[in-house]
Amino acid sequence: MSAPDHAAVLAERVHAPGGTKPFGEMTAAEVRDRADELRAATGWGPTARVGPVARAWAELGRAMDAAGAAAVADLDPGVVTELAGKLWVVPRLL
């Protein structure tokens, strides 16, 4: 399986307040809120699988802060495609 297309990753619809929106339009605040929401849902058993996803969303938020990115689309394409699978935005590459 090849790496996902950057434009397709940015266009992928993700959960956001009030519905869904393209991943590339997610703001830094929305990314941090998503990380917090998923972290709160992490537990044991089946919900333990949510932990790594919550950490990936937090990693994305840190990357956005470090880059001064207002939205995911403002990040370097390599960062976005690298994290997309960990975030469950696109299927993970094997």
C-alpha positions in Angstrom: 0.0 0.0 0.0 1.4 3.4 -0.9 1.3 6.6 1.1 -2.0 8.4 1.0 -2.3 11.5 -1.3 -1.8 14.7 0.7 -4.8 16.4 -0.9 -7.0 13.4 -0.3 -5.9 13.3 3.4 -6.8 17.0 3.8 -10.2 16.5 2.2 -11.1 13.5 4.4 -14.1 14.4 6.6 -13.5 14.1 10.4 -15.6 14.6 13.5 -15.8 18.3 14.5 -18.1 20.4 16.7 -21.5 20.5 15.0 -20.8 17.7 12.6 -18.0 16.9 10.3 -15.5 19.0 8.3 -12.5 18.4 6.1 -9.4 17.4 8.1 -7.4 20.2 6.5 -9.8 22.8 8.0 -9.3 21.6 11.6 -8.0 24.4 13.7 -5.4 24.0 16.4 -8.1 24.5 19.1 -10.3 21.8 17.5 -7.3 19.4 17.3 -6.6 19.9 21.0 -10.2 19.4 21.9 -10.3 16.2 19.9 -7.2 14.9 21.7 -8.8 15.8 25.1 -12.1 14.1 24.0 -10.4 10.9 23.0 -8.1 10.9 26.0 -11.2 11.1 28.3 -12.8 8.1 26.4 -9.7 5.9 26.9 -10.1 3.2 29.4 -9.3 -0.5 29.5 -10.6 -3.4 27.3 -11.8 -2.3 23.9 -11.5 1.4 24.7 -7.7 1.1 25.4 -7.3 1.2 21.6 -8.3 4.8 21.7 -5.2 5.8 23.8 -2.7 5.9 20.9 -5.2 7.8 18.7 -5.6 10.4 21.5 -1.8 10.7 21.8 -1.6 11.1 18.0 -4.1 14.0 18.1 -2.1 15.6 20.9 1.1 15.2 18.8 -0.7 16.9 15.9 -1.6 19.8 18.2 2.0 20.1 19.3 3.2 20.1 15.6 0.6 22.8 14.8 1.7 24.9 17.7 5.4 24.5 16.8 4.8 25.5 13.2 2.4 28.3 14.0 -0.2 26.6 11.9 -3.8 27.9 12.2 -5.2 24.8 10.4 -4.0 21.3 9.6 -3.6 22.3 5.9 -0.9 24.9 7.0 1.4 22.1 8.1 4.1 20.5 6.1 2.6 17.8 3.9 4.9 15.1 5.2 3.8 15.7 8.8 0.1 15.5 7.8 0.5 12.3 5.8 2.7 10.7 8.5 0.1 11.3 11.2 -3.0 10.6 9.2 -3.0 6.9 9.9 -2.3 7.3 13.6 -5.2 9.7 13.8 -7.6 7.2 12.1 -8.2 9.8 9.4 -7.1 7.3 6.8 -6.3 3.6 7.1 -2.9 2.9 8.6 -0.2 1.7 6.3 1.2 -1.7 7.1 
